Amino acid sequence: MSRIKDAALAASGNMKIDWVERNMPVLRRISNGFAVEKPFQGLTIALSVHLEAKTAYLCRTLAKGGAKMFVTGSNPLTTQDDVAAALAEGGIETFAQYGCSMEQYKENLCSVLEAGPNILIDDGGDLVHLMHTRFADRIPDVIGGCEETTTGINRLKVMARDGTLRFPMMLVNDADCKHLFDNRYGTGQSVWDGINRTTNLIVAGKYVVVAGYGWCGKGVSMRAKGLGAKVIVTETDPVRALEAYMDGFEVMPMENAAALGDIFVTVTGVAGILTEKHFPLLKDGAILTNAGHFDVEIDMEALRRIALKNYTARHNIQGYVLPNGRTVFVLAEGRLVNIAAGDGHPAEIMDMSFAVQAMSARYIAKHRGALQPGVYRVPREIDEEIARTKLATLGVSIDRMSEEQKNYLQGTEI
């Protein structure tokens, strides 16, 4: 039933999954607990997340908990075919291929929804969107779901505001053990892993323009500074812009930064960050990359339209010759550079993110019928349990409040 590129690649995929399992101790503990508890016994889970080794280990963890898993990717360029083959070999229904067309991508999403899932695990909101449009007749079977990323949460909040969201969704990205670490340290490192691996160029001494200073932008900027870059931040939020300035970065509008940057990283979650008006301002040889979920932050349609020609400069690098004679280079077709041109976030970081996913899915299963349609924050106790477990795996111990201190905070003692 699975639809993958090549089943013969499974051995390589299993090796990758074994490696991340070794380096994801929190999720490993959860997996062992799920194997005994079986919180998803009798339930079907549809998952659409960037399909690489860490995601595969999450899938196996949920399957250990009794779930019947139907899995696809959340981006046509982030699936690793050997990992997909390993999942399929292990009995998890998998529908994903690297470099598939948008039509095939949507077909894969539909395939996991045709299974009639009870729980959705989404990354970006495409799965939930399709469930509400093409598969609305199956919504009564849905207990709820979890959303992994900022872009998807923004879409969910619009649906909740408009009264069109028809089942409860956990805002996994907003959990502290997700966004404080995954978005900052995970994105910060993996973006530069992807850029450096793909370009084989130095970062030190160059001007790096980071568009957006949310948690992801903070991480990208911090790592660029560590690599010796001169960092410029562009922002629309005055508070975040001030924060970037206080953190030691130059802050200016994109129209000013466009002429200065050697490497650009868009990480806003908003369309139209680098557009037709900016392209003529760019230096010859400027490198454009995106780390937002969808390929809309760099206006690729406009760039293709105005370019005199485009060509493959290197694997995952496309050169565009502009009317002014300058050439700019786009990595990974303007898609997520850290996954489409790399291996995504480090395993130790995704250990926490996917622990939040697993525990949030368990929360949904345990509260079946008790949650009304809408968006829900991950309970604080889940965050604290994951953080304490992670600290324990690192050999770190912390203080605990005394009863007197607790009473003081509650205002019962002076």
Phi, psi and omega in degrees: 000329180300153177231099183232176184280314187203109181296337182290350181275001189300323183300317178296319179296318179297324178297317178296318181293320177299322181294313182290326177302320179298330185253017177232069187294329180292311179295329178295319177295319178297317180300316179296322178292319178298324182299331179270315186286323183054058183291342183250018181304127179083001181253150176251131179244128172258128184234132174229097181220156178311120194267087173226190195299320181295319177298320180299321179291324173300315179301316180293326177296315179294323177294323176299330178281007176101358183285144167270115191261135171234119196234140170215174178271170180246014180196133183298339184253008183247000176284136172257116189297328179289326177291318177300320179295321180295319178297315180297320179298327181277006175094007177267124182293120189232131182230090184193142176213139177295138175072019179291157177289167178297327177295317178293322178301313179293324177298320178295318176300316180297324182298320180285333179281334177295344178287351181070058185292153174263332179228136176250135171240113193239156177222094180112342173098357182295321181295314179295320179300312180295323179298325181278345182253290186279339184236031183300332180293343181261359181301325179303339179275350185275123175283319182164195182194184183225141178242132191274330194229163183302315182302314179296321179295320177301319178294319180296319182294325175295316179297317180296318179297321182276356179075021182257351178282122192253008174206162182287141178230130178275132182272077185300319182300330183279352176293141182300320182288355172260290192289329180292337184245305179302306186292325183271298184281323180293304179296319181304315181281314188290329176300314181285330171303312182294315181295313184292319179297320186282320185268329187057038179242158180282151177258326183304134177087349182268158172273121176251124178257119178252117180267110181107129181235043167283197183298321178293314179298323176300316181293316179297317180295317182299315181289325177298317177299318179296332178275000175096012180280158169264114192260131173245134179248136171247141184208158171250341180272118184296327180291314179293323177298317178295321178298316179299319178297314179295333178280359173100012182258152171289144180231130181197165176293156180300327180298329176277321183289332186303322183281346185260329191289142170262324178228132179244136174232114176267131183209057187250332189079011182238145179283156170073046179272312172250114190233184183303326180289337181272330189302317180294342182276344187290149175295155169295126180092002179301142182250125183249127178224156179232138174237013172278163190296314183258156184274056183237355185282325169262125182284083184293327179298315179293319181297317178295325183290319185272342183293139176290327174198161172224153185206161177276114181273333183188162179305127180072014176232122178248129178266139179235119179271119184274163179303334179277003177092348179280153178244132174244154186239133181246130179267139172055035176060022181080009176268180185308106187292330184287339179248319180290337178238017180201196182257010180079193185295153176301149183302320183295331178283313179294342174304316180284316182301313183281339170295319176298317178301310183298316182288330177289320175298320177297319178300316177301314182296319182291331183255030180305124178084351183263346183253130177281159176305138181152187179253142185227135173287148175294129181304143183302326182295331176292313177304312184293321178298316180294317181296317179295320179295317179298315178301318180298320179292337178270357182075026182252130175245154182227167177288160171235146180292141172281166177298325179296319179294320177298317179297322179299315181293331179278357176078016181270348176229149178262000000 
